[in-house]
Amino acid sequence: MIEVDLTGCIGSGKSTVAAALVRRGAVLLDADAIVAELQQPGRPVLEEMVAHFGPSILRADGHLARAAVAAVVFEDPGELAALNAIVHPAVRAEMAARRRELAGSDAVIVADIPLLAESGPERREGLAGIIVVDVDPEVAVQRLVAGRDLTADEARARLARQATRAERLALADFVIDNNGTPEALEEQVDRCWQWITSLRDSPTR
Ligand code: ADP
């Protein structure tokens, strides 16, 4: 088994890269998808969130109203810290449990962690490296406007709340440059996959 983390700003192309690595044989651990699972009705994470933020964060059908939580934490760093204190340990524990299930196999695990740079990355035992998908923020803005229902100003506001390009690059063991075409990105992913498998085949590991 070999584990790498994958991160990048919103619109950098992380999901695109993750899917391309899965096509090459990686097993994906998607932190956002795990958070969404942990926030389903009846799960302890959602119950803790309701205990802290109140029942107004729930829709009539008992599911989380994401926009209601976002509105609270956007305005208030203390509330954001409270949310993170509920969600982060649970998502870390769940990801660790999934890694343990794959221990001893020859899987290549890619953990897509959008806010790795923001959440205080730990060089946990077993982590072989961090891949950063790097993009000029204005390129990310253009792609977000084209691909999602965001205006340029909304996309810029979201980017401004994330770590800077330099902060993220400082974490990187491998950088995927996604400023070019989709074809150029595929070539970068090929190089990245070679790098990952060279780590696995290295006799020192
Ligand atoms: P993230 O998961 O980092 O937010 P995505 O993988 O969803 O980013 O990519 C953001 C948008 O940009 C998507 O619509 C995706 O299809 C598009 N995209 C990604 N890479 C490229 C590229 N090299 N050229 C053009 N569009 C791209």
Residues whose N, C-alpha, C, O or C-beta is under 5 A from the ligand:
A	BS01	ADP	C9 I10 G11 S12 G13 K14 S15 T16 R143 G147 N178 G180 T181 P182 L185
